[in-house]
Amino acid sequence: MVDAREYHERTNHSPERLREESFRLDRSNQPRPYKVYEDLPRFSPDGDPEPPETPALAAVATDDPEPPDGVPDPTGDPDVQALCHYAAGITKELEIQGQSMPFRAAACTGKLYHVDLYAVTGECGQFDPGVYHFDPHSGEFDVLREGDFRPVLADASGDHAGVTQAPVTFVATSQWWRNAWKYRERTYRHAFWDSGTILANLLAVAHGSGHRAEVVAGFADDPVVKLLGLDPDEEAPLELVPVGSSAPIPGRRESPNTTVSPDATDSPNSDELEPIDPEERPLSDDPVDYPLVPDAWRQSALDDGEAAAAWRESVQVEVADASLGARPDADGERVELRPVDAETASARPVGNTIERRGSCRDYSHEPISDRKFATVLDRALRGVPADAFAGDLNGLLDCYCLVHAVDGIDRGVYEYHPTDDELERVGDTDRETAGHLALGQSVVGDAAANVYLVADVDAVVEEFGNRGYRLAQLEAGIALGRLYLATYAHLELGGRGFTFFDGEVAEYLSPHADGQTPMTLFAFGKPA
């Protein structure tokens, strides 16, 4: 059994480890990047998914579950179809080397698309109460259960108010083998990076539509496993995302301060849930097990709703005290950033931004505008609307930028201070070193800027247990997804997430970032 600190250390990239490895991809055994249920009924919503017209930069710029100021009030229930399509669906087909390749709404490591979305609904628009699995290729929904099973999630979350009031709660899962085929034990990290980019889109579409939405990281895992009919050795739940607040579960808490006995509802709770085991088509001929991945997941599981509520409260108290996250000032040179205001910012809508999002493979060395650079950071890194943070901007992460070509900002390494909209210079950098740190990928050094999100893993696990490690990786994944959206909201910018040599990045950012290690990396600039 492994705790998160040991898992993190065992899955660190280093030049020495990569040189010693003899691993080769088996293309003949590559898993299908989506799951297929053999015999489940399907539901096809009428019409095409319609995203909101809210600008992407406005939709991502919130650390609060409530939609941002200025967003129109919703006209009805959350649009489950649109939320799934623009979070995890296929948004375009690209022709690559003469072959048509489906392109998903959110970025995923290796284009392996191992994260699935399930919707647990009451009466919600076109959807009858039930448990649904979203099929990204057809845009249809597999029906796993009929009836209102939201009380199961309410129980699992410890009656978290967002879950008990939402007409729909989404569950993100990872089917391990679809990513482990290439990334092996590191897949547990990727599960939160890749679900994070999906949830960034989901939150943006929900908030842009005027609906309340947040990420719930504190929940009992086994009831959700049972609800969806999963085997955690193969697929496991990662996060809950309740959307909307117009349909409280009967008999459940209707506000944070009022509770009604769950006996008032006829809907099943966790104890009454009948198991299901829907048949799935095999992903490939010979799936390979990487036991470290489900083991790390199990070591971070919470036993019941009471444990989930207690864990959530412990994180909220500690983060509010700011004892984790922000580093003390080091009196480095400060650079004031000037993000543009809402009136002059790009008005590119959420849906259009998601559709044009790419994965930039080549960057020019041409500098980008300091105003656009500042705007991307300002909108994307305002904090994550998550149950454990309760609207706190700090979270568990710090941000460091390797600036190579930004108008008016000298080349160097900077810590970004989001509350002050300032950069603090902490060192020098160059393009060659930046490429080396990113697993020797020189293209990273070609970008105008590299954004590292870092966390003190030892401190996080010491304070919040193995579940805290999930939260740190997830916060970084959602920030990564928002960096994509804030970048592609600007016509002449492009970006992409990359991996890195963990220890070398940590050493490079020291002594200012002593004890911290990278969670995610995003490089952006002008495409070549």
Rosetta blueprint (number, residue, H / E / L):
1 M L
2 V L
3 D L
4 A H
5 R H
6 E H
7 Y H
8 H H
9 E H
10 R H
11 T L
12 N L
13 H L
14 S L
15 P H
16 E H
17 R H
18 L H
19 R H
20 E H
21 E L
22 S L
23 F L
24 R L
25 L L
26 D L
27 R H
28 S H
29 N H
30 Q L
31 P L
32 R L
33 P L
34 Y L
35 K L
36 V L
37 Y E
38 E L
39 D L
40 L L
41 P L
42 R E
43 F E
44 S L
45 P L
46 D L
47 G L
48 D L
49 P L
50 E L
51 P L
52 P L
53 E L
54 T L
55 P E
56 A H
57 L H
58 A H
59 A H
60 V L
61 A L
62 T L
63 D L
64 D L
65 P L
66 E L
67 P L
68 P L
69 D L
70 G L
71 V L
72 P L
73 D L
74 P L
75 T L
76 G L
77 D L
78 P L
79 D L
80 V H
81 Q H
82 A H
83 L H
84 C H
85 H H
86 Y H
87 A H
88 A H
89 G L
90 I E
91 T E
92 K E
93 E E
94 L E
95 E E
96 I E
97 Q L
98 G L
99 Q E
100 S E
101 M E
102 P E
103 F E
104 R E
105 A L
106 A L
107 A L
108 C L
109 T H
110 G H
111 K H
112 L L
113 Y L
114 H L
115 V E
116 D E
117 L E
118 Y E
119 A E
120 V E
121 T E
122 G L
123 E L
124 C E
125 G L
126 Q L
127 F E
128 D L
129 P L
130 G E
131 V E
132 Y E
133 H E
134 F E
135 D L
136 P L
137 H L
138 S L
139 G L
140 E L
141 F E
142 D E
143 V E
144 L E
145 R E
146 E E
147 G L
148 D L
149 F L
150 R H
151 P H
152 V H
153 L H
154 A H
155 D H
156 A H
157 S L
158 G L
159 D L
160 H L
161 A H
162 G H
163 V H
164 T H
165 Q H
166 A L
167 P L
168 V E
169 T E
170 F E
171 V E
172 A E
173 T E
174 S E
175 Q E
176 W L
177 W H
178 R H
179 N H
180 A H
181 W H
182 K H
183 Y H
184 R H
185 E H
186 R H
187 T H
188 Y H
189 R H
190 H H
191 A H
192 F H
193 W H
194 D H
195 S H
196 G H
197 T H
198 I H
199 L H
200 A H
201 N H
202 L H
203 L H
204 A H
205 V H
206 A H
207 H H
208 G H
209 S L
210 G L
211 H L
212 R L
213 A E
214 E L
215 V E
216 V E
217 A L
218 G L
219 F L
220 A E
221 D H
222 D H
223 P H
224 V H
225 V H
226 K H
227 L H
228 L H
229 G L
230 L L
231 D L
232 P L
233 D L
234 E L
235 E E
236 A E
237 P E
238 L E
239 E E
240 L E
241 V E
242 P E
243 V E
244 G L
245 S L
246 S L
247 A L
248 P L
249 I L
250 P L
251 G L
252 R L
253 R L
254 E L
255 S E
256 P L
257 N L
258 T E
259 T L
260 V L
261 S L
262 P H
263 D H
264 A H
265 T L
266 D L
267 S L
268 P L
269 N L
270 S H
271 D H
272 E H
273 L L
274 E L
275 P L
276 I L
277 D L
278 P L
279 E L
280 E E
281 R L
282 P L
283 L L
284 S L
285 D L
286 D L
287 P L
288 V L
289 D L
290 Y L
291 P L
292 L H
293 V H
294 P H
295 D H
296 A H
297 W H
298 R H
299 Q H
300 S L
301 A L
302 L E
303 D L
304 D L
305 G H
306 E H
307 A H
308 A H
309 A H
310 A H
311 W H
312 R H
313 E H
314 S H
315 V H
316 Q H
317 V H
318 E H
319 V H
320 A H
321 D L
322 A L
323 S L
324 L L
325 G L
326 A L
327 R L
328 P L
329 D L
330 A L
331 D L
332 G L
333 E L
334 R E
335 V E
336 E E
337 L L
338 R L
339 P L
340 V L
341 D L
342 A L
343 E L
344 T L
345 A L
346 S L
347 A L
348 R L
349 P E
350 V H
351 G H
352 N H
353 T H
354 I H
355 E H
356 R H
357 R L
358 G L
359 S L
360 C L
361 R L
362 D L
363 Y E
364 S L
365 H L
366 E L
367 P L
368 I E
369 S L
370 D H
371 R H
372 K H
373 F H
374 A H
375 T H
376 V H
377 L H
378 D H
379 R H
380 A H
381 L L
382 R L
383 G L
384 V L
385 P L
386 A E
387 D L
388 A L
389 F L
390 A L
391 G L
392 D L
393 L L
394 N L
395 G L
396 L L
397 L L
398 D E
399 C E
400 Y E
401 C E
402 L E
403 V E
404 H L
405 A L
406 V E
407 D L
408 G L
409 I E
410 D L
411 R L
412 G E
413 V E
414 Y E
415 E E
416 Y E
417 H E
418 P L
419 T L
420 D L
421 D L
422 E E
423 L E
424 E E
425 R E
426 V E
427 G E
428 D L
429 T L
430 D L
431 R H
432 E H
433 T H
434 A H
435 G H
436 H H
437 L H
438 A L
439 L L
440 G L
441 Q L
442 S H
443 V H
444 V H
445 G H
446 D H
447 A L
448 A L
449 A E
450 N E
451 V E
452 Y E
453 L E
454 V E
455 A E
456 D L
457 V H
458 D H
459 A H
460 V H
461 V H
462 E H
463 E H
464 F H
465 G H
466 N H
467 R H
468 G H
469 Y H
470 R H
471 L H
472 A H
473 Q H
474 L H
475 E H
476 A H
477 G H
478 I H
479 A H
480 L H
481 G H
482 R H
483 L H
484 Y H
485 L H
486 A H
487 T H
488 Y H
489 A L
490 H L
491 L L
492 E L
493 L L
494 G E
495 G E
496 R E
497 G E
498 F E
499 T L
500 F L
501 F L
502 D H
503 G H
504 E H
505 V H
506 A H
507 E H
508 Y H
509 L H
510 S L
511 P L
512 H L
513 A L
514 D L
515 G L
516 Q L
517 T E
518 P E
519 M E
520 T E
521 L E
522 F E
523 A E
524 F E
525 G E
526 K L
527 P E
528 A L
